[in-house]
Amino acid sequence: MLRYALTIFLSAFLLFQVQPLISKVILPWFGGTPAVWTTAMLFFQVLLLGGYAYAHVVATKVPARRQATVHLVVLAIAALLLPILPGEHWKPTSDGAPTWQILLLLSACVGMPYFVLASTSPLMQAWFSRTHPERSPYRLYALSNVGSLLALLTFPFVFEPRFTLHSMGMAWSVAFGVAALMAAYCALQMRRVEPAADEARPAPNPVDDDRPTLIRRLLWLVLPACGSTMFLAVTNQMCLDVAVVPFFWVLPLSLYLLTFVICFDNERWYFRPVFWVLMVGGVWAILWLMHKGVDADVTIRQMLAFVGLGAWAEGLGDPAVVWTQILGYSMGLFACCMVCHGELVRLKPSPRHLTGFYLLVSAGGALGGVFVSLIAPRVFDTYLELHIGLWATCALAMAAFWMDKKPHLRWPVPWAAALGVAVYFLVAAAVLLFAPFGWLTLGGTKPLAAPELLSLWAGVGVLVSGVCVFVERSGLRRWGWLGAAAGFLVLAAALHLAPIGGSPEHSESPGAWLRAPHILGLWLLGAAVVLALWQRAWLWTLCLPAFVAALAVLGLDLGGIASDAMGSAISMSRNFYGVLKVGKYHEGDPDREQLILSHGRINHGAQLTSVEGRRRPITYFGENSGIGLALLHGACDPEKGMRVGVLGLGTGTIAAYGKKGDVYRFYEINPRVIELSGRKGTDCPDPIFTYLTDSEADCACVLGDGRLSLERQPSQQFDLLAMDAFSSDAVPVHLLTREAFDIYRRHIKKDGIIAVNVTNRFVDLEPVVRAQAERLGLPCVLIRGSSDYYRDIYYCTWMLVTSNKRFLLHPDVLAHTASDQEDGGGGAEKRPAILWTDDHSNLFRILK
């Protein structure tokens, strides 16, 4: 067994070590967005499915001795394609679809080695089952997940801080060679298995054959698909609001794999009552975070103060925001995946169906990846994967429970009849959620409102309950049906007397207090009572209405969150680079009415709608901000027009400073942003934000990643090069490295300015920019811009790197330059400079 265990462990370790490694290598080439990771995960999941399919075919269709020969050939081909690191020629040279470019790159560089590693665990388990029929192979699957988990945990904490990407890539290639030799040894040992001995084993008795049913196989597919969807959706959420770095890829993936380790090690680890309670808590935590958003830390502080830890809570500073997000989403992800994979293990087959089981499990994982990476961005205008994943987890857990316990078999009447009663109450919930229906007028001119429809539907309940009073023979149950009829009658009357929510004109009516949750709760309470009376089995009868109630309430809450996210948007769109929303705010106030562009939860610029205010720079770009001072006083030759380059378009607010003779070039990777904010007639036909259109300067947009675009261009001789390419509060790591600043230096004039927006709630980017300035031998100043609510100016922090002494000594610049003590943030000790490179960067050292 040892040879199989070591081979499986090392292969699994390498399988998951290469995922963050290769993803970090290609991250700067495709804009540094969270979608790079989810697309890479889609590739790895699909290739994992391919490896499992290969193992299934080889183990079940190929004779024992030929299995070894086939696998030796595949191992040799994979070894010939080493090393795995992509060359510079793989950098994208066009602005085509990033998803397909990433998939092609990964296929060529790591495809075959990854395929071999993916097939190792199921194939070795099948060989182990053949050579050791008396022992269970599922422990080896748990061991493979331990290896995978160890790889993920060691990458951000052991390997990434100490080694460059190149050295890690070469070491991985050597380790793959070792794993290939170990797999080849197992294959050669497999050739010695005597076919006669294999055939001499007794054939399974057809009567005892546990051939899985179609529903069971379907659950093998959809349970892991749901877990995969949750894992990728939570990863997206973390990366969107904090940073696109390996830690926020590794943490969710580690939790995801940990649930596999726990569940497949032994069935007894998954105790349904415990983990269902944990799932309820985890779902609640995620819902709470989705409601609270960036304000979650306020409640955390209040909770700590309540238990006497107020002073300690005040000392947390901004990290409370980060860790609240991390802990909340991690708890929810772990609980949901434990339930999905725990229910999956309860449904696992005998070892004879092992490879087929693994094939469907891996297909489910790939299905989740396809949904999040390919389908969702094309179907939804906002992030709804997490909403769907939460609801689907609960629904599938209930379906698996139903299949396991079969509570309907304990009912004295057919389960279909009970289902009919549940459907009756489900229709009531649908009316509550979606009424009025334009097609349902009952002869009137207006469609019936929800209260009227529900009142009529409650009348149907009265009718059915009344019939049961006369049909029922038992005196006690007859009185029960009479009570149910009376309850429905009262509910019908209350609904008829007042609209849901109690409008002002009905504020004194008996039903004015009713809200949608009240109606739903009353209705489902009625469902429980009616079914319990009917079925005479309280405990198991309550399962159906309880499940329906839970799913309906969860769906209501998630639907409300999704509606709030879309809110008052006048434009919302989604593509590979994320979700963009344009909303109108302060309507009715002519001096403050404005359009705001949001990416994630972060404001990425705004524009006043009034004629007088539409050309005024606001938000992070006021005249006393770092970028404002640089544009007003930073020209290398004040007698000539100013040349300005900007990485990140946003709303194009910086163009408001443009004067006749100036040249402004905006580098933007997201084509949708250019459609919203580009120059009318040149960049787009009808932009919503008009800063570029209204500017007197020569403004134009360059589509593509700013760093790669500058890398391909000759020196632009900018007076000012500004970097403002943030996605939500995520850190653009690839724009802050040594290689990136070398490119910036080449594109500015001798006394030009590199301006970096380092405003961030979670991380302190000042030491990173300062390190680059020191390396280039250039002075660096930090400008903190104060907020002005009435002028719509936000607090912001800019760092300006320049050798322009005339600019640095300007009175306005000196007046707004932060002191050395302030550089540390609020009087804190100033952090040492931290140099980032493409090969090495570490987010933990700059957490606030």
N, C-alpha and C positions, 0 to 999 in steps of 0.2 A: 504493500500500500504506500510505502514511503516515496517511491519514485513518482507515483501518480500525484501524491499530495504536494511534493516540492515543485513539480512541473506546473500544476494548476495554480499554486500560490504565486510563483514567479510570473507566470503569464498574466494572471489577473492584476498583479502589481504593475506590470508594464502597460497593460491595457488601459488603466486609468491614470497612469503617470503621463502618458503621451497626450491626453486630452487637454489639460490646461497648458502643457508645454507648447504644443503646436498652435493652439488658439492664441496664446500670448504673442507668438512670433508673427502671426498674420494680422493681429489686432490693429496695428498702426496703418496697415495698407487699406483698410476698409472703414475708416472713419472712427474707430474706437467705440462703436455703439454696442449695447447689449445684444442686438440681433446677430452680431458676429458669433457670440457664444452659442446662442440658441440654434443658429444655422449649423455650427460645428457639431452640436449635440445631435441634431437631426442626422447628420452624416454618420456619426458614430453609432447611433441607434439602428439606423438602416443597415449598416455594415455588420453590426452585432447580429441582426436578424439573418443576414446572409451567412455569417459564420455558423449560426445555429442550424440553419437549413442545410448547409454543407455537412455538418456533423450528423444530422438526422438521416440524410440520404446515405452517407458512407456507413453509418452504424447499422442501418436497417436493410439496405439494398445491395451492399457489396460484401462478398465473402471475407472471412476474417483475415486471411493472409493478404489479400489484395487491398484491404483497408490500409495496412501498413505501407504498402508500396505507393498508393495514391497520396497518402499524407506526406511521405518522404519527398515526393516530387513537389508538392505545394510548398513545403518548408524550404526547399532549395530555391524555388523561384522568389519567395519572399526575401531570403537572405541576399540574393543578388541585387535587390533594389535598395539596399542600405547605402549611405545614411539617409535619414528621413527629412532633414532640414531643407526647406525650399530655398532655391537660389534667387538672386535679385531679378532674374528674368520673369519670375512669377508675379512681380508687382503689377497691379492692374494699370493698364495704359489707356483705358477708355472708361467712360462713365456708364457702362452697361449694367445689367441686373447683377447686383453684388451677390445675391444668393447663389446663382449658378456659377459665378466665378469662384466663390469659396468652395463649393462642392467639387468643382473640377480640380482645383489646386490640391485639396485634401485627398482626392482619389489618386492623383498622380504621385503624391509624396508619401503618404502613409497608408494608402488603401490596402495593399497586399499584406504588409506586416500586421496591420490591425485585423484584417480578415483572419489571418492564421491564429493570432492570439484569441480572437473571439470564438473560434471553433475549438480551442484547446480544452476548455472546461467541460462542455457536454460530451466531447469525443472521448476524453480520458475517463469520464464517469461511466460512459457506455462500455469502454474496455474493462474498467474495474468491475463493473457489474457482471461482465462475461467471465472474468477470471476469478472473481470472488462472489459467486451468486448468493452466498449465505449472508452477505453484509449489505447494509443500505448505502447507496451512493449519495444520499442527500446531504450527509455531513461534508462531503467534498464540495458541494455547491456552497454551503455556508463558509467553508474555508476559502473558496475563491472570492467571496464577498469580503472576507476579512482582508485578503490581499489587496483588493480594490480600495477598501476603506483606508488602509494603511498608506497606500500610494497617494490618495487625495489629501490626507492629513499631513503627510511629510512634505508635500510640494510647497505650500505657502510658508511653512514654519521651519523646514530644514533645508530644502534644496534652493528655493527661490532667493532667500536672503543671502546665501553663501556662494552661489555659482551663477555664471552667465548662462544665457539661453543656449549659446553655441556649445559650451562644455557639457550642459545637460543633454543636449541633443546627441552629441557624440557618445556620451556614456550610455544613453538609452540604446543606441544602436549596438554597442558592444554587449549590453545585457540581453538584448534580443537574440544575439547570436548564441549566448549561453542557453537561453530558454529553448531555442530551436534545437540545439544539441540534446537537451534533456527530452524534448518531445520525440526526437528521432530515436533515442534510446528506448523509450516506451514503445514506439512503433516496431522496432526490431524485436523487442521481447514479445510483441503481439503476434509476430510471424511464427513464433514457436508454438502457439496454441494449436492443438490438434483438432481439426474439424470433427473427427469422430467423437472426441470427448464432448465437444460442444453440442453435437447432434444427439448424444446419448442422454442428455438431460430430458426428463419427462416433459411431454407437451402439456401446456396448461389445459385444465379441464374446462370445456366450453361452459359448463354449468356455473363454474366459479369465476369465469372471466368477468373482470370489472371494467369492461369496455365503457369508456365515458360517454354519457349522453350528449346530445347536441347542446342543450342548455348549459351543461357543465363546461363543455369546451368553449362556449361563448363567454362564460364568466372568466375562464383562463385568459381570454383575450382582453375583455373590457376592464377587469380589475387592474392589471398592470398599466393599461392605457390611461386609466384615471390617475394612478400614482405618478406616471410620467408627466401628465398634463399639470398636475399640482407642482411637481418639482420644477418644471420649466417656467411655469407662471410665477412662482415665488422667486425664482432666480431673476426673472425680468424685473419684478417689482423692487428687489433689493438693488440691482444694478442701476435701475432708472433713477433712484433718489440718492444713492451714495456714490458709487464709483464702479466703473467697469474694470475690475481687477480680479486676478485668480481667486482671491479669498472668497469673494461673493459668488464665484462659480463653484468653488470647492465645498463650502459649508452646506448648501442645500443638497448637493450631490452626495456628500458624506452622510447626511441624515437619511437620504433616500436609500443608500446602500446599507446603512446600519439596520434599517428595518428589514431588509432581506436577510442579513446575518442573523438577527434575533429570531425571525419567524421560521427560517429554514433550518436553524440549528436543532430545534425541537418544538413540536406542536404545543407543548405545555406553556411555552413562554407567552403565547398569545392567549390571554384570558379575557374573553369578550367583555364582561362587565366593566373591568378596569379600563380597557382601551376605548370602549365606547364612551365612557365618562370623560376620558382624556380627549377624545375626538370632539365632544361637545364643547369642552373648554377651549380646545385649539381653534375650532370654528368661531367661537365667540371672540377669541383674541384677534383673529384676522378681521372679523367684522368690525370690531372696535377700532382697529388701526385704520381700516378703510373709511370709517366715519370720521375719526379724529384727524387722520393725515399727519401733517407736520406738527400739530398741536398735541400729540399724544403725550409728550413729556410733561405737560402741565398737570395732567391727572396723575401721572406717576409721582410727581413731586408731592402732590396733595396726599396721595396714599402713604408715602413715606413719612410725611409730617404727622399724619393721623396716628401712626404707630410709634411716634416719638423719635423719628429719624430726620426731622426737618432740617437741622443744621447740616447733617451729612448730605441731604438731598441738595441743599444750596451749593455745596461744594462740587457737585457733579459737573456743573457747567453744561455746555452743549452736548457732550457725549450721551446724555440721557436720551436725546432724540435718536441717535444712532443705535444705541443698545436696546432701546424700547422697540424699534423697528426690527432689529435682528432677532431679539428674543421672541417677540410676538409671532413673527412670520415663521421662525424656526420651530416653535412649539406647534403651531398649526400644521406645518408641513409634516413633522414627525408623526403627529397623531393620525393624520389622514392616511399617510403611507403605511403606518402600522396596521390600520384597519384594513386597507386594501390588500396588503400582502399577507396579513394574518388570515383573512377570509380566503385568500388564494391558496395558502398552505392547507387549510382545512379541506380543500377540494382537490388536492394533488392526487395523482394516480399511483398505481404500483410501478416498480422500476421497469416493467416491460413497456410502459408507455412514456418513459422518461424523456427521450429526445423529442417526441411529439409535444409533450407538455412544455419543455423549454422553448421549443419553436414558437408556440402560441404566446408564451410569456414575452419573448423577445419581440414578436410581432406587435403585441400590445404596447410595449415601450416605444417602438418605432411609430406606431399609430398616434400616440400622444405627441411625439416630436413633429410629425407631419401636420397635426392639427395646430400646434402652437406656432410653428415656423412658416408653414406654407398656406394653410387655410385661413387661420384667424386674421392675418394682416390684410387679406384680400376680401374678407367677408365683413369684418367689423370695423367701425370707424374709431373705436377706442379699445382699451384693453379690457376684454371680457373673459379671457381664458380663466382667470382666477375665480371669477364668479361661477362660471360653468363647472370648473373643477370641484369647487366646494359643494355645489348642489349635487353633482354626479357622484361624489364620494359618499355622501349620505344616502342617496338613492340606491347605489350599488351595495352598500353595507346592509341596507334593509333587505334588498333582493337576495343577497347571499344568506342572511339570517333566515329568511323565509324558506329558502331551498334546504337549509340545514335542519331547521326545527319543524318545518311543515305544520304550522299551527292550524291551518285549515282542516287538517285531518282530525283534529280534536273537536271540531264543530259537528253537532248532530244534524245539520242540514247542509246541502251542497255549498261549497265555498263560492261558487259562481253567484249564488243568491246574495251572500254577504257582500261580495264584490259589487253587486248591483246597488246595494244600499250605500256603500262607500262612494260609488260613482255619483249617486244622487247628491251627496254633500260636496263632492268635488265640483259638480256643476255649479253649485251655489258659490263656491270659492271663485270659479271662473267668472261668474256674473259680477261678483264683487270687484274683481281685478280689472275687467275689460269692458263692462257696460258703461254707457249705453251702446246698443248696436243699431246702426243706421237702418238696417233692414227690418227691425222688429218694432212696428208701430201699433199693431192691433187695431187698424182702422183709423187711427188718429193722424195728425199732421206731424207730430214730433215723435222721435223714438222714445220708448219708455226708459226712464232713469233707473239706476241700480236699485234704489229702495223699492220702487214699484215692482220691478221684476222679482226681487227677493221676497217681497210680500206675497206675490202670486205663487212663487215656488214653495214658500212655507205653507201656503194653502194646500198644495199638493201633499205635503207632509201630514197636514191635518186629516186630509181625506184618507191617505193610506193607513195612518194610525187608527182612524175611526173604523175602517173596515176590519182591521186586526182585532179591535175590541169585540166585534161580533163573531169573528172566526175563532178566536182563541178559546180553548176549553177551560184552561186553568184560571181559577178565580183571581189568584194573586197576580198572575201575569196580565190578566184582563185589566185590572186596576192600573198596572204599569203602562199598558198601551193607552189607557185613558189619560194618564198623566202626561205621556208624550204628546198626545193630541192637544192637550191644554197648553203645553209648553210651546208647541208650534203656533197655536192660535195667538198666544201673547206676543210671540216674536213677529208674527205677521202684522198684528195691530201696531206694534212699535215702529216697524218699518214703514207702515202706511202713514203714520202720524208725522214722521220727521225724516228729512233727508239725512244721509250719512254725514256726520261731521257737524250737524246743527248749524244751518245758515242763520244769519242774524234775525231774519223774520220769523224763524221757528225756535228762537232761543228759549222760549218758555214751554215748549211742547215736551211731552214725556220722553220722546226719543232723541232729544237734542244732544244728549251726552254720547250717543253712539259714534264710534269710530270704526274704521275698517278692521283693526285687530279684534275689537270687541265682537263684531258680527261674526268674524271667522271663528273666534273662540267659542261663542255660544253655539254656533252651528255644529262645530266638531264635537262639542260636549254632548249635543243631541245625538250625534252619530254614535258616540260611545255608549250612551244609555240605550238607544234603540237596538244596537247590535248585541249588547250584553243581555238585554231582555229576551231577544230572539234566540240567541245561541246558548244561553244558560252556561256559559264558560267565561267568567269575567276576565281572567288573566290573559288568555290567548285571544279572546275576542277584542280586547283593547289594542292589540298589535296594529290592526289595520287602520282604525281611525287615528291612533297615535302617530303612525308613520305618515299618513296623509297630512295630518296637522303639522307635523314637524317640517315636512317638505314644502307645504304651502306657506308657512310663516317664513321659512328660510328664503323661499323664492320671492316673497314680498319684500323682504329686507334687501336682498341682493338687487332686485329690480329697482328699488328706491335709490340704492347707491349708484347704480348705473345711470339712472335718470339724473341724479345730482351731478354726476361727472359730465354728462352732456349738457345739462343745465341750460343756460341762456345762450348757448353757442350760436353764432350766426354762420360759422363755418367750422367743420370738424373733419379731419382726414387722418388716415393712417397709412404708412408704408414701412419699408424696411427700417427706416431710421427712427420710427416712433410715431406718437400721436400728437397732432397739432390742433389746438382749439383757439378760435378767435371769438371773444365775447365782448359784449357792450356793457359798460358799467357807468354808474352815476347818471343814468338817464333822467332827464328832466332838469338837470343842472347844466346850463349852457356853458359855464366856465370850466366844468370838470368832466363832462361827458367824454368818454374815451373808449377806444378799442384796444384790447389787450391780447397779446399772443402768448399762449401758454404751451409749454412742452413738459409733460408730466404734471407736477404740482407747482412748477416754477414759472414765474412771469419772465418772459424773454423779450420784453419790450412793449411799449404802448404808444399810442398817438391820440392826442386830443382831436375831437371832431370839429371844433369851431374853426372858423376861417382864421381868426387871430392866433389860435393855439396850435394849429396843425403843423407849423414849421418849427415849433419850439422843442428843443431836446429835453426829454424828461426821463424818469426812472433812474437807471444806473449811469446816465450819460449827461448829467447836469454840468453847468459851466464850472463849478467848483470841484467836480470829480477829477480823478487822475486823467481820464481820457479827455475831458473837457479842457483842462489846463494844457495838455499836450497839443491839442488841436488849435488852441488860441495863441499859444506862445512858443510852440516847438518847431516852427519852420526853420530849416537850415539857412535859407536865404529869404528873408521877409519880402524882398522886392519881386520875387518870382512866385508862381503858383505852387501850391503844396501838393506833393504826391503822397497819397495815403493808401495803405493796404489794410484790409480787415479780414481776419479769419473768423467767419461766422456772420451771417447777415442779420438774423433776427427780424426786427421790424425796419432795419436800416436807419435807426435814429441818428447814427453818427453822421449821415449825409446832411443833416440839418446844419452842420458847421461849414459845409462846402460853399466856396465863393467862386466867382467867375475866374477861370484859369486854373482852378484846382482839378486834380485827377483823383478819383476814388475808385478803388477796385475791391469788390467784395467776393471772397472765396467761400462758397457754400456747397456743402455736399448733398444737401437735401433738395431735390428739384421742387418739392411742394412749397418750401419756404420762398424760393424765387418766384413762384406763381403768386404768392401772397404779398411779397414786399419788393419785387424787382421794379425796374424802371418801365413805365408804360410804353408800349410800342417797340421797345428794344429787348427787354428780358421777358415780358409777359403782356398779354393783351389787356387785362383789367385787374390791377392789383388792389387789395384792400387797404394796405398801408402805402402811403404816397410820399414818404420822405425822399426816396430817390427820384421820383417823378418831379417833385417840387424843388429839388436842389438846383442851385445855379452851377454846381460843379459838373464835370464830365464823369458821370457815374455808370458803372457797368458791373455785371455779375459774372463770375467764372464758376461754372459748375464742376464740382469735384472736391475731394478732400484737400483742404488748404495746404497741408504740408506736402502732399504729393504733387499738387499743382505747382507750387513754388519750386519744388525740386526739379521739375521739368523745364521751368522757364529760365531765361537769362536774367541777370540782375535787373530788378525793377527800379532801383535807386529811390526807394521810398524815404520821405522825410519821417514818416511814422508808420510802423507796422503794429497793428493792434490784434491781440488774441482774445476773442470772446466767444469761443466755440464750445459752450457748455451744453450738455443735454440734461435738463433738470439740474440737480446738484451733483451729477456725476462728474468725476474728475477726468479731463482729457489727457490721460497719462502720456500718450504718444506725441502730444504737442508741447510737452515740458521736458523732453529729454535733451541730452547733449547734442545728438544728431539733429534734432529739430532746431535748436538755437543756432547751430552752425549754418543752417539754411537761412534762418532769419537774418543773421549777421551779413550774409552775402547779399541780401536784398535791400538793405538800408544804406543810406549815405554814411559817410564817415561820422558825422555828428547826428545821425538819425536816432530815432527813439523806438525801442521795443516796449510796447505797453501790454501788460498782462492783467486781466481781470481775475483776481484771486478771491473774490467774494464767495464764501462757502460756509455753511453752518456746521459741517462735519469735520473738515480737515483744514490744516494750516499749510497753505501752499507757499507762504513767504520764504521758508528756508530752501525750498526747491528752486525758486526763481533767483534767490540771492546766490545760491551755489553756481548757477549758470552765469550770472553776472561776474562773479569773482573769477571764474574760469576764463571768461572772455576779456578780463581786465577792464571792465566798465563799471562806473559808479551806478548805484541802484538806490532809488528812493521809493518810499511807501506813502501813498496818498489815501487818507481815509476821508471819504465824502460823507457829510452828515445828511440826514433825511430832512425833508421839508414837506409835510403832509399837504399843505395848501397849494404848493406848486408841483405836487406829484413827483418829488425827487426822493429816491430811495437811498438808504445807507449802502455804501459800496466801498470796496477796497481795491485799489489798482497799484501795481508796481511798475515803475518806469525805469528802464535800463538804457542809459545813454552817456556819452562823453561830452554832450553839448553843455558847456559851462554857462553860456549865456542863458540857457533855459533853466538850468539847475539853480542859478543865483537870482532868477526873477523873483521879485517880492511876492507875487501871488503864489508861486510854487513854494517858496520858503514858508509862507504862512500856513500852508496846508500839509507840509511834510511832517510825517509822524516822527517823534523822537525815538532814540534807541530803546528807551524803556517801553514805549508804546508798541514798538515792533514785536515785542513778545506777546502782545495781546492783553490789554487791561492791566499793565504793570507786571505781568508774569515774566519770568526769566527768558531772555531771548534764546531761541533754539539754535543749535549749530547748523551750518549749511549742510544740505543733503543733496548730493549730486545724483540725478537720475540719468540713465542711459537706456537705449533700446533693449540692451541685454539685461539690464538690472534696474528694478524699481521696487520700492516697498512702501505700501500705504500705511502700515501700522505705525511707522515712526512719525507720521505727521497727523495722526488723529488728535483732535482737540480734547 
